[in-house]
């Protein structure tokens, strides 16, 4: 069944365009009705990032949930993984994160978590979708049964303690100078505090949100400012989170950016050595570099690939019993600790390896030489450019030219009107030429 509202990561779009107060109200009512089971007082926990539109969406959701009799716990700005963790820890019936992740401030979104802290299944999302467009007026709570809403204190401290406890009790980050860029987003309070409490010397960037500057020339999608600061203060490492802090990029002491593939390699090798891999394998997406696959193979670790999206990585992990997976973009899922990607916890695992080996980050986080990989995005306004005849021909020619000597992945984004074109192989010139041809055809079709 085609989806009308939910994408690969909840409901997302332009604030007051796609994501309106009316929609948020209906989502609250529909999700609230779906997750009421039993006679107890039902409650939902709602967190958000720092976007201006978060106030509007939060209040509309509160109205929706309370109108169907659910109590609401409001955390204020909190990372997505913290909301997932707190939903389970506090025995809420439902968790909600108001965020558009790494998108600009004028987008926003609604992510839903079940009582187990996991994102909802496709079936439950479709059930909620069907109710959003229904008339639920007869299902609203009676006047005496309306829900209550309140802001709760102390949840940031709970998440900080949770993150710290993912490391061995005797491990300290003393003598590490760390620059952390929080993207003016959801992790702007908790990430610097957790690092400091673990003993690091912390220099903070992106910790002054104003409602508009989230992800703007900062964070994991724009790590240039972080790299410059790392070199300027001669830090040992830089950590960049995105707007909702569920993904991470690392910058080494030379100012070079380390992507999620290298981070998965670091954690996988360390966990294998310590006997902590649940099975000798890692789950990644079709976008992960072939170099990662070859490196893991040299250690006797398999790489299972899924479609793009951390939800698909997590589904494979749960189905087949893996406890490490992630995306090249920096979504790292460590299922021993979390039910979703957690940028801070992933960074702490890497810092633990740095401390254990006593080597510079540039050495610890360079586990393999990535194959030349080119990724280009083509934005379109309407239509389906991938169905254009000339685009199909361009893709066929590209596959023929690669002829088994590389990989080609072309996919529409699940969160924005963009076609992503990726190719990789041993011959960089060929890879670039192949991508250029497809991008040209797509651009013509999208014009």
Secondary structure by P-SEA (a helix, b strand, c coil): ccccccccccccccccccccaaaaaaaaaaaaaaacccccbbbbbbbbccccaaaaaaaaaaaaaaaabbbbbbbccccaaaaaaaaaaacccbbbbbccccccccccbbbbbccccccccaaaaaaaaaaaaccccccccccccbbbbbbbcaaaaaaaaaaaacccccccccccbbbbbcccccccccaaaaaaaaccccccccccccccccccccccccaaaaaaaaaaacccbbbbbccccccbbbbccccccccaaaaaaaaaaaaaaaccccccbbbbcccccaaaaaaaaaacbbbbbbcccaaaaaaaaaacccccccccccccccccccccccaaaaaaaaaaaaaaaccccccccccccccbbbbbbbbbccccccccaaaaaaaaaaaaaacccbbbbbbccccccbbbbbbbcccaaaaaaaaaaaaaaaaaaac
